[in-house]
Amino acid sequence: MKITIRSRNQITLPEEILKELDLSQGDDFIAAIKDGHLELIPAMLIPKDETYLFTPYWQEAIQQAEKELRENDLEKADSVDEMLYKLDEE
C-alpha cells in the first residue's frame, strides 16, 4: 500500500487502515524508527496526575473490581461509615 508525503509533511492513511485499527481524526501517535522503518503507534495522552492508574497495582485492582461487578459479587453497605468499617476489616 503506497502512502505519499504531501505538503507540510502530511500523510493520509487509507480508510481500510483506519477501520482495521479503529482510528479517527484527532487520534495521537508515537513515531518510532525501528530497524530503518517508521512505526506509527496509536497513543493516548494521560494527565500526569492520573498515571498511577496504569501501574500494575491499580490495573490489577481495576480488573478485580470489574470481575466482581460482572459476577455480582459485591457487598452492600447502608452508609459511608459502614463501608469504611468494612474496608478497614480487610
N, C-alpha and C positions, 0 to 999 in steps of 0.2 A: 504494500500500500504506500503510495507516494504522498508525501506532505511537503509543501513548499514554504520557505520562509518568505513572508511578504513584507510590505513596508512597515517600518517601526518594529522590525524583528518579530512580527506576529506570525503564529501558525494557526491553522484551523484544523481541529480534529474531526475526522469523518463521523457522521451520525451513528454508524454501526459501533464505533468505539465508545461513543458517549452512552449509547443504550446498554452495551455489554458491561460497562463499568459503573453504570448508574451515575453519570456525571452531568452537570448542568452549568450554565453560565454563572460565573462568580465563584466556582469551586477553586480552592487553592491547591498548589502542588509544591513539592520539593524537587528541585532538579539536581540530579547526581550524574557524574560521569563514572562509568564502571567498565573497565576493560576497553576503553576507547569508544564506548557507546553512551548515548544520552538516555537517562531514565527519568521519566516524569512520574513521581509517586504522589497519588492523591493524599492531601493532608488537611488537617483541621487545626485551626489556631485555638489554643486553650488559654484562658486568662491565667496568669501566674498563680493567683491565689486559689485556683481550682486544680492545680497539677497533682495535689495529694490524692485526688480521686483515682488517679491512674497508677498508684503504687500497688504492688502485689497484695498488700493487706486489704486495701479498700476494694480492689477488684474481686477478691475472694468474698468479702463481706457482702458486696452487692449481689454476687451470684447466689450466695446462700439466701439472702432475703428474697430474691426473685424465685428461687426454688420453693421456699416456704409459702410465698404467695400463690404459686401455681398449684401446690398441693394443699392449699387452705390449712396449713399447719401453723396457725397464728394464735397467740394468747391475747385475750381481751383484757383491757384494763378500764375501769369505770372512771378513773381520774388520772391526771398527770402524776399526782403523788403516788398512786398505786403503781403506775407504770415505772416510775423511777425506783420505787421499792423493789419491784420485780427485777429490774435491771441490775440493781445492787446485789441481789441474791446470786446472780450469775457470776 
